[in-house]
Amino acid sequence: MDHVFADLSLAALYDSLNPWGPGDDFYLGLLRDAGSVLDIGCGTGRLLRRARAEGHRGRLMGLDPAAAMLVQARRARPDVEWVLGDVRVRRWQEEFDLVVMTGHAFQELVTDEEIRVCLRAARAALRDGGRLVFETRNPGARAWERWTPDRVHEITAADGTPARVWHEVRGADPDRGRVHFTETYAGPAWPAPRVNHSVLRFLDGGTLAAFLAEAGLTVTAQYGDWNRGPLTDTAPEIITVARRG
């Protein structure tokens, strides 16, 4: 878990730094048709909160290991099930029609074993006919090359406090699929800039397919963008829809 997600002052900025976009609309459309949903790595719970606000009457559960993120979720929507933890200690058996991982949460799984454990747990949580849907950045698009400190995001917290956020790659190893970078927060809320060190895993299509098959999941669709465009070598995303095999 990135330390940024465990800090209350930084967690409060997450939704401002990551405004609602096409990816959220994509997942929300899936939630509308699902009676029960598990969101792994739900963060501030924005997706489930919106679904409930729209009138979703089924079971909505958000799972996240960061208490600071779930504080935001519970404050906004206490009528959703918010669970602190991860799939290593929280498990479900055939309880959900849909399991999602949004916001590139899948890339927080850095080791092979973390990926295997998560995919097995997601499959176990699905009912017959249920779907797992998640996205990961396509390494062929080399998104990390645009994570430079000259691209500063200026945002405002809920209390009106301004903040500036920027990223800088500290090491990229495309052959191993790992990118190390820093995320820096600066503003009057802190006496000095807050620097968070992170690592993300980038999986190519072939490697991802092998992990899914090993977990007993069958890919039914893959897209390269949120408009359901084709998955190409340089498409920005690998958006995967899989069912229990």
TIBA-394601 format. One record per residue: x, y, z of N, C-alpha, C, CB in turn; residue in three letters. Coordinates in steps of 0.02 Angstrom, whole numbers, padded with zeros to 5 digits, always signed. Each point is the difference from the previous one (the first is absolute). Glycine has a CB too. Layout:
% TIBA-394601
XYZXYZXYZXYZALA;...
//
This chain:
% TIBA-394601
+00042-00059+00000-00042+00059+00000+00044+00062+00000-00091-00062+00060MET;+00078+00108-00107+00037+00063-00001-00016+00040+00062-00001+00000-00125ASP;+00053+00033+00153-00010+00040+00061-00048+00058-00012+00115-00032+00036HIS;-00119+00055-00099-00045+00056-00014-00072-00018+00017+00077+00038-00091VAL;-00095-00101+00085-00069-00021+00014-00013-00006+00075-00001-00060-00109PHE;+00054+00059+00150-00008-00008+00072+00001+00067+00037+00053-00112-00010ALA;-00040+00166-00025+00005+00066+00030-00067+00036-00010+00125+00005-00022ASP;-00157+00015+00078-00066+00032-00005+00001+00063-00042-00027-00047+00112LEU;+00079+00088-00104+00002+00063-00037+00008-00011-00075+00049+00054+00100SER;-00013-00108-00119+00009-00015-00071-00060-00038-00028+00124-00003+00018LEU;-00152-00042+00021-00059-00037-00023-00058+00048-00015+00036-00099+00068ALA;-00040+00154-00030-00054+00048-00011+00006+00036-00067-00006+00016+00123ALA;+00065-00020-00154+00012+00032-00064-00011-00046-00059+00081+00074+00056LEU;-00092-00139-00042+00001-00050-00054-00052+00015-00054+00040-00084+00083TYR;-00101+00098-00064-00052+00010-00050+00012+00064-00041-00081-00060+00075ASP;+00110+00111-00044+00015+00061-00037+00056-00012-00050-00036+00068+00098SER;+00085-00109-00078+00056-00015-00045-00020-00048-00055+00078+00018+00095LEU;-00129-00058-00083-00024-00050-00049-00074+00011-00013+00087-00084+00038ASN;-00105+00137-00075-00070+00015-00011-00036-00055-00040+00029+00122+00004PRO;-00094-00124+00004-00042-00049-00036+00013+00006-00075-00088+00006+00091TRP;+00095-00064-00124+00016+00001-00071-00032-00058-00037+00106+00057+00027GLY;-00085-00068-00089-00029-00053-00042+00006-00070+00031+00027+00069-00098PRO;+00027-00082+00133+00008-00065+00032-00053-00011+00053+00121+00005-00022GLY;-00136+00047+00061-00053-00006+00050-00067-00013-00032+00065+00076+00075ASP;-00079-00042-00130-00063-00012-00036-00005-00072-00025-00002+00121-00034ASP;+00058-00148+00010+00003-00068-00024-00021-00049+00055+00092+00032-00081PHE;-00061-00024+00139-00014-00046+00055-00071+00011+00028+00122-00003+00028TYR;-00144+00065-00025-00066+00014+00027-00053-00035-00042+00040+00110+00044LEU;-00030-00112-00110-00047-00036-00043-00004-00073+00017+00023+00082-00089GLY;+00033-00113+00107+00000-00070+00020-00035-00010+00067+00107-00016-00063LEU;-00096+00062+00109-00031-00006+00066-00076+00003-00004+00102+00051+00050LEU;-00127-00010-00095-00073+00008-00005-00034-00067-00016+00017+00118-00038ARG;+00018-00163+00004-00029-00064-00021+00018-00058+00047+00003+00042-00117ASP;+00032-00027+00172+00022-00053+00045-00036+00005+00066+00113-00001-00055ALA;-00139-00055+00080-00036+00001+00063+00044+00006+00060-00085-00068-00054GLY;+00146+00040+00050+00047+00003+00056+00070+00014-00027-00072-00080+00069SER;+00108+00125-00037+00064+00024-00026+00052+00003+00055-00060+00066-00088VAL;+00120-00092+00073+00058+00008+00044+00051+00042-00037-00021-00112+00057LEU;+00042+00167-00026+00051+00044-00028+00063-00009+00040-00087+00085-00040ASP;+00137-00119+00010+00064-00014+00033+00046+00060-00010-00013-00125-00018ILE;+00038+00153+00072+00040+00060-00004-00044+00060-00015+00098-00067-00039GLY;-00152+00073+00076-00052+00049-00015+00021+00072+00014-00083-00087+00024CYS;+00136+00097+00015+00022+00068+00015-00053+00039+00038+00070-00002-00102GLY;-00087+00061+00078-00050+00041+00033-00071-00023-00016+00078+00095-00006THR;-00084-00149-00032-00066-00029-00013-00043+00039-00048+00007-00047+00111GLY;+00024+00090-00151-00039+00045-00043-00048-00038-00046+00095+00080+00004ARG;-00073-00135-00032-00042-00037-00047-00062-00029+00034+00102-00027-00067LEU;-00092-00006+00124-00056-00029+00036-00046+00054+00028+00070-00099+00028LEU;-00041+00154-00006-00040+00055+00026-00047+00027-00054+00092+00029+00080ARG;-00066-00021-00141-00041+00026-00055-00055-00050-00017+00099+00064-00046ARG;-00082-00128+00044-00051-00051-00015-00057+00002+00050+00089-00072-00051ALA;-00072+00077+00116-00052+00002+00050-00041+00064-00006+00072-00069+00076ARG;-00039+00124-00089-00035+00064-00007-00049-00001-00059+00099+00059+00049ALA;-00082-00099-00100-00045-00007-00058-00058-00047+00014+00098+00022-00073GLU;-00095-00056+00130-00057-00044+00017+00014-00074-00003-00069+00089-00042GLY;+00133-00109+00037+00016-00072+00000-00023-00030+00067+00099+00018-00078HIS;-00139-00070+00075-00030-00029+00060+00034-00065+00022-00106+00052-00034ARG;+00154-00075-00005+00032-00063+00017+00058+00007+00049-00033-00041-00111GLY;+00070-00012+00118+00056+00000+00047+00061+00034-00033-00043-00107+00055ARG;+00070+00156-00022+00059+00035-00023+00052-00004+00055-00068+00079-00074LEU;+00127-00106+00058+00053-00008+00050+00065+00027-00028-00058-00100+00049MET;+00091+00142-00010+00066+00027-00018+00052-00027+00047-00053+00103-00047GLY;+00108-00128+00020+00055-00029+00039+00063+00041-00013-00051-00115-00005LEU;+00084+00137+00059+00062+00038-00009+00043-00007+00062-00058+00082-00076ASP;+00125-00086+00068+00044-00006+00058+00016+00066+00034+00047-00100-00054PRO;-00068+00156+00025+00018+00066+00026-00058+00030+00040+00078+00017-00098ALA;-00069-00013+00163-00053+00027+00043-00017+00072-00018+00038-00077+00091ALA;+00013+00117-00110-00012+00070-00016-00046+00008-00060+00113+00028+00047ALA;-00107-00073-00095-00044+00004-00059-00071-00019+00019+00097-00028-00075MET;-00104-00023+00118-00067-00021+00020-00034+00051+00045+00037-00118-00010LEU;+00002+00160+00044-00030+00055+00038-00041+00044-00046+00095-00004+00083VAL;-00066+00020-00142-00035+00041-00049-00064-00036-00024+00110+00053-00036GLN;-00104-00118+00024-00056-00039-00025-00057-00002+00051+00079-00068-00068ALA;-00063+00052+00130-00052-00007+00051-00035+00066+00015+00065-00094+00050ARG;-00027+00148-00050-00031+00065+00012-00052+00017-00053+00106+00037+00055ARG;-00089-00054-00117-00044+00019-00055-00059-00047-00008+00098+00048-00056ALA;-00089-00113+00072-00053-00048-00015+00001-00057+00050+00006+00030-00122ARG;-00035-00022+00181+00000-00054+00049-00044-00059-00019+00023+00086+00085PRO;-00065-00079-00137-00045-00054-00020+00031-00048-00050-00094+00076+00022ASP;+00161-00073-00029+00038-00049-00039+00044-00038+00049-00002+00073-00106VAL;+00016-00137+00092+00044-00040+00042+00072+00017-00015-00085-00093+00006GLU;+00121+00121+00041+00070+00018-00008+00041-00046+00044-00027+00121-00027TRP;+00075-00157-00002+00038-00050+00036+00075+00017-00003-00087-00087-00026VAL;+00118+00092+00084+00071+00014+00004+00039-00066-00005-00021+00102+00071LEU;+00067-00105-00119+00040-00061-00009+00015-00012-00073-00050-00048+00103GLY;+00073-00012-00117+00013-00020-00069-00019-00073-00009+00094+00085-00009ASP;-00083-00111-00052-00025-00067-00016+00041-00055+00033-00041+00044-00107VAL;+00096-00027+00139+00037-00051+00037-00034-00018+00065+00105+00042-00051ARG;-00144+00004+00079-00032-00013+00065-00076+00004-00003+00102+00046+00054VAL;-00129-00017-00108-00073+00005-00009-00018-00040-00062-00005+00114+00056ARG;-00037-00164-00047-00016-00044-00056-00076-00012-00004+00112-00056+00010ARG;-00136+00046-00072-00071-00014-00011-00006-00058-00049-00030+00121+00021TRP;-00024-00159-00015-00011-00058-00043-00066+00009-00038+00064-00073+00079GLN;-00058+00085-00144-00058+00002-00046-00055+00046+00026+00027-00116-00037GLU;-00009+00178+00054-00047+00047+00028-00016+00059-00044+00041-00035+00110GLU;-00002+00046-00165-00008+00061-00038-00010-00014-00075+00071+00058+00085PHE;-00113-00016-00114-00011-00002-00073+00056+00035-00038-00123-00004+00019ASP;+00155+00052+00014+00051+00040-00032+00054+00017+00050-00084+00048-00080LEU;+00147-00058+00061+00058+00022+00038+00039+00048-00044+00005-00109+00068VAL;+00012+00167-00042+00037+00049-00039+00063+00022+00038-00107+00040-00054VAL;+00156-00018+00015+00059+00034+00027+00009+00061-00045+00056-00107+00046MET;-00065+00166-00019+00001+00061-00040+00060+00043+00018-00126-00004-00009THR;+00133+00060-00027+00053+00047+00016+00070-00028-00004-00081+00055+00073GLY;+00090-00105-00117+00064-00035-00009+00025-00032+00065+00028+00081-00090HIS;-00076-00100+00133+00019-00033+00063+00037-00066-00013-00100+00052+00055ALA;+00085-00084-00111+00033-00064-00016+00076+00009-00004-00103-00036-00063PHE;+00126+00095+00043+00072+00010-00008+00036+00008+00067-00024+00053-00109GLN;-00014-00047+00163+00030+00001+00066+00024-00070+00020-00073+00097+00033GLU;+00051-00149-00069+00022-00068+00012+00067-00009-00036-00120-00045+00011LEU;+00174+00048+00026+00066+00005-00030+00032-00068-00012+00014+00110+00055VAL;-00026-00158-00011+00032-00065-00007-00047-00050-00033+00069+00023+00102THR;-00040-00076-00130-00041-00052-00031-00048-00031+00051+00093-00024-00081ASP;-00069+00013+00142-00043-00031+00050-00058+00044+00019+00099-00062+00043GLU;-00088+00128-00038-00055+00046+00015-00054-00004-00055+00080+00076+00062GLU;-00058-00079-00124-00048-00005-00056-00039-00066+00005+00076+00071-00073ILE;-00040-00126+00084-00033-00065+00005-00052-00002+00056+00104-00053-00046ARG;-00085+00078+00104-00046-00001+00057-00062+00042-00015+00098-00015+00079VAL;-00089+00073-00108-00056+00044-00014-00047-00031-00051+00072+00098+00026CYS;-00046-00125-00080-00042-00028-00052-00037-00062+00025+00078+00045-00086LEU;-00045-00086+00126-00034-00059+00028-00057+00021+00046+00106-00066-00008ARG;-00094+00118+00048-00051+00024+00046-00059+00030-00038+00089+00021+00087ALA;-00074+00016-00140-00053+00029-00040-00043-00054-00032+00072+00100-00023ALA;-00041-00152-00003-00038-00055-00030-00044-00034+00052+00091-00017-00084ARG;-00063+00005+00143-00038-00033+00053-00061+00042+00021+00106-00055+00040ALA;-00100+00121-00043-00054+00044+00021-00057+00003-00049+00083+00066+00061ALA;-00070-00087-00124-00051+00005-00053-00049-00057+00002+00082+00060-00069LEU;-00146-00044+00058-00050-00051-00011+00008-00027-00071-00080+00056+00080ARG;+00047-00112-00094+00000-00026-00068-00026+00053-00048-00017-00118+00042ASP;+00054+00130-00095-00019+00051-00048+00023+00070+00018-00096-00069-00025GLY;+00127+00076+00085+00024+00066+00021+00062+00021-00039-00046-00022+00113GLY;+00060+00087-00109+00055+00027-00039+00050+00038+00044-00076+00008-00099ARG;+00139-00013+00082+00053+00041+00027+00020+00050-00054+00042-00093+00077LEU;-00041+00157-00059+00017+00052-00048+00052+00046+00032-00115-00005-00056VAL;+00170+00018+00022+00052+00043+00025+00041+00028-00058+00005-00066+00108PHE;+00036+00115-00094+00043+00028-00052+00071+00007+00026-00097+00061-00049GLU;+00144-00064+00003+00070+00012+00014+00029+00039-00059+00010-00106+00072THR;+00035+00151-00058+00029+00039-00054+00040-00045-00046+00004+00102+00074ARG;-00013-00093-00138+00036-00039-00050+00074+00023-00002-00106-00015-00069ASN;+00153-00030+00083+00071+00021+00000+00023+00025-00068+00021-00082+00089PRO;-00055+00061-00142+00019+00023-00067-00010+00075-00010-00028-00112-00042GLY;-00017+00142+00083-00012+00072-00006+00051+00040+00040-00121-00024-00016ALA;+00159-00008+00059+00055+00032+00038-00023+00064+00036+00082-00049-00083ARG;-00137+00043+00120-00029+00058+00034+00049+00033+00047-00111-00052-00010ALA;+00155+00013+00042+00046+00027+00050+00047+00053-00030-00006-00110+00060TRP;+00016+00110-00125+00044+00050-00030-00030+00071+00004+00044-00088-00077GLU;-00108+00091+00092-00033+00066+00007-00008+00020+00073-00060-00022-00107ARG;+00085-00018+00153-00003+00017+00071+00061+00041+00018-00066-00106+00027TRP;+00064+00169-00044+00057+00045+00010-00019+00057+00048+00044-00029-00116THR;+00005+00055+00153-00016+00052+00050-00024+00065-00029+00084-00052+00071PRO;-00076+00062-00136-00025+00063-00029-00076-00002-00011+00112+00015-00056ASP;-00142-00074+00063-00073-00006-00006-00030+00004+00071+00009-00071-00107ARG;-00024+00130+00128-00025+00012+00068-00076+00003+00000+00106+00061+00029VAL;-00137-00099+00015-00073+00001+00008-00017+00046+00058-00012-00118-00046HIS;-00028+00168+00033-00022+00047+00052-00071-00018+00019+00076+00092-00043GLU;-00086-00108+00107-00065-00023+00024-00019+00038+00063+00019-00114-00051ILE;-00081+00106+00072-00024+00033+00060-00036-00051+00044-00012+00109-00062THR;+00031-00110+00126-00032-00046+00047-00070+00023+00015+00111-00029+00050ALA;-00150-00016-00017-00069+00016+00015-00007+00063+00044-00026-00122-00009ALA;+00078+00136+00050-00003+00059+00043+00027+00063-00034+00013-00076+00097ASP;+00002+00070-00162+00023+00057-00038+00076+00009-00002-00105+00052+00030GLY;+00142-00096+00004+00073+00005+00001+00029-00023-00067-00001-00019+00124THR;+00043+00060-00156+00030-00020-00064+00058-00047+00010-00036+00109-00049PRO;+00051-00148-00002+00057-00045+00001+00025-00010-00071-00045-00059+00103ALA;+00110+00046-00107+00031-00016-00064+00029-00071+00005+00027+00123-00024ARG;-00037-00161-00029+00022-00070-00001+00038-00014-00065-00098-00035+00074VAL;+00155+00001-00069+00036-00020-00060+00034-00067+00011+00018+00121-00030TRP;+00001-00152-00026+00029-00067+00001+00069+00001-00034-00115-00052-00001HIS;+00157+00007+00022+00066-00007-00031+00022-00073+00002+00031+00119+00033GLU;-00015-00146-00091+00022-00069-00004+00071-00006+00027-00074-00020-00100VAL;+00084-00028+00145+00066-00011+00030+00035-00061-00028-00042+00055+00102ARG;+00005-00095-00139+00030-00059-00029-00052-00041-00037+00086-00002+00090GLY;-00072-00013-00153-00046-00039-00041+00037-00060-00029-00068+00103-00028ALA;+00038-00161+00038+00029-00062-00026-00055-00036-00039+00082-00010+00098ASP;-00093+00031-00161-00055-00029-00040+00005-00076-00007-00006+00106-00062PRO;+00067-00133+00062+00007-00073-00008-00029-00037+00060+00103+00019-00068ASP;-00099+00010+00128-00029-00030+00059-00069+00028+00016+00115-00019+00044ARG;-00135+00071-00082-00066+00027+00007-00010+00043+00062-00039-00097-00060GLY;+00092+00124+00088-00006+00041+00061+00024+00071-00012+00014-00103+00069ARG;-00053+00150-00044+00018+00071-00005-00003+00030+00070-00045+00008-00120VAL;+00101+00020+00142+00005+00033+00064-00006+00076-00011+00072-00094+00048HIS;-00111+00127-00006-00009+00072-00009-00018+00032+00067-00037-00017-00119PHE;+00043+00083+00120-00022+00038+00059-00060+00043-00018+00118+00001+00046THR;-00160+00009+00005-00057+00045-00006+00008+00052+00055-00077-00090-00049GLU;+00084+00153+00030+00015+00054+00048-00060+00046+00008+00121-00007-00031THR;-00138+00021+00094-00054+00046+00017+00030+00062+00034-00083-00096+00012TYR;+00064+00155-00035+00024+00062+00030-00058+00048+00008+00115-00017-00051ALA;-00113+00056+00105-00053+00048+00012+00001+00024+00072-00069-00053-00089GLY;+00028+00100+00106+00000+00028+00068-00022-00049+00054-00023+00109-00052PRO;-00006-00165+00033-00022-00049+00050+00059-00037+00032-00105-00014-00063ALA;+00165+00017+00032+00057-00036+00025+00060+00048+00007-00042-00107-00053TRP;+00082+00099+00105+00058+00044+00009+00054-00011-00053-00024+00001+00121PRO;+00024-00060-00150+00047-00017-00054-00035-00047-00047+00101+00015+00076ALA;-00078-00020-00139-00032-00046-00048-00001-00071+00027+00037+00073-00094PRO;-00093-00108+00081-00007-00070+00019+00017-00042-00061-00089+00026+00087ARG;+00137-00071-00080+00023-00041-00056-00017-00073+00014+00094+00082-00025VAL;-00130-00112-00021-00019-00071+00006+00036-00039-00054-00113+00030+00047ASN;+00145-00086-00027+00036-00043-00047-00045-00059-00018+00113+00035+00048HIS;-00121-00048-00112-00046-00052-00024+00032-00043-00053-00096+00075+00026SER;+00067-00133-00036+00019-00044-00055-00064-00031-00029+00114-00025+00052VAL;-00117+00022-00118-00056-00031-00035+00025-00055-00045-00065+00107+00006LEU;+00023-00157-00017+00016-00056-00045-00037+00010-00066+00019-00078+00098ARG;+00016+00072-00153-00029+00004-00067+00005-00069-00031+00031+00123-00013PHE;-00089-00153-00003-00002-00066-00031-00020+00005-00073-00030-00051+00111LEU;+00066+00015-00154-00021-00004-00070-00058-00049-00006+00117+00029-00040ASP;-00149-00029-00017-00060-00041-00010+00012-00074+00010-00039+00086-00078GLY;+00096-00111+00054+00015-00071+00006+00010-00022+00071+00050+00006-00111GLY;-00013+00033+00149+00012-00016+00070-00064+00003+00040+00116+00044-00010THR;-00157+00006-00003-00064+00007+00034-00045-00060-00015+00010+00125-00005LEU;-00012-00146-00058-00042-00056-00019+00021-00064+00037-00017+00052-00113ALA;+00082-00061+00122+00024-00059+00035-00022+00000+00074+00099-00004-00078ALA;-00095+00061+00110-00022+00005+00069-00075-00015+00006+00090+00085+00022PHE;-00130-00058-00068-00072-00011+00003-00017-00074-00010-00018+00117-00044LEU;+00049-00148-00005-00013-00071-00013+00019-00043+00060+00019+00020-00122ALA;+00037-00003+00153+00023-00038+00059-00050+00006+00057+00119+00018-00034GLU;-00153+00039+00039-00049+00011+00054-00068-00029-00017+00061+00103+00030ALA;-00069-00131-00089-00065-00029-00019-00049+00051-00027+00019-00086+00085GLY;+00008+00139-00115-00042+00053-00028+00006+00001-00075+00013+00068+00105LEU;-00069-00060-00140-00001+00001-00073-00016+00070-00024-00036-00121-00003THR;+00079+00148-00039-00010+00067-00027-00057-00001-00051+00122+00029+00019VAL;-00171+00013-00010-00056+00005-00048+00005+00063-00043-00071-00065+00080THR;+00107+00115-00056+00009+00061-00040+00060+00038+00027-00124+00006-00025ALA;+00158+00028-00021+00053+00046+00019-00003+00061-00045+00073-00095+00040GLN;-00061+00153-00009-00004+00064-00037+00064+00040+00012-00126+00000+00009TYR;+00139+00044-00056+00059+00042+00006-00014+00069+00026+00047-00063-00092GLY;-00111+00081+00098-00018+00065+00028-00071-00004+00028+00077+00061-00081ASP;-00099-00006+00112-00065+00000+00034-00059+00004-00048+00056+00053+00097TRP;-00043-00042-00160-00052-00001-00051-00008-00070-00030+00023+00120-00025ASN;+00010-00169+00057+00000-00070-00024+00034-00007-00068-00106-00018+00064ARG;+00157+00060-00075+00040-00007-00060+00043-00063+00003+00001+00125-00013GLY;+00027-00146-00043+00039-00062-00002+00064+00006+00041-00047-00024-00112PRO;+00069-00032+00139+00063-00003+00036+00057-00008-00050-00057-00050+00102LEU;+00097+00102-00109+00058-00001-00046+00064+00003+00041-00068+00056-00091THR;+00125-00061+00057+00064+00000+00035+00012+00064+00039+00045-00074-00088ASP;-00073+00130+00064+00012+00064+00032-00063+00032+00029+00095+00016-00078THR;-00149-00054+00083-00061+00026+00032+00016+00019+00071-00073-00072-00073ALA;+00041+00123+00101+00018+00023+00067-00016-00049+00055-00018+00113-00041PRO;-00034-00153+00033-00023-00045+00053-00005-00072-00024-00062+00096+00052GLU;+00064-00141-00003-00021-00070-00011-00059-00010+00047+00117-00043-00034ILE;-00178+00051+00008-00061-00006+00040-00026-00070-00010-00028+00125-00010ILE;+00024-00163+00064-00015-00071-00005-00066-00017+00033+00122-00024-00001THR;-00162-00016-00035-00062-00029+00027+00010-00075+00000-00073+00096-00043VAL;+00067-00127+00102+00012-00073+00005-00055-00032+00041+00124+00018-00010ALA;-00136-00082-00005-00049-00040+00037+00035-00060+00031-00093+00037-00076ARG;+00059-00067+00124+00025-00062+00029+00008-00053-00055-00054+00027+00111ARG;+00112-00057-00115+00013-00050-00051-00032-00067+00016+00106+00058-00026GLY;
//
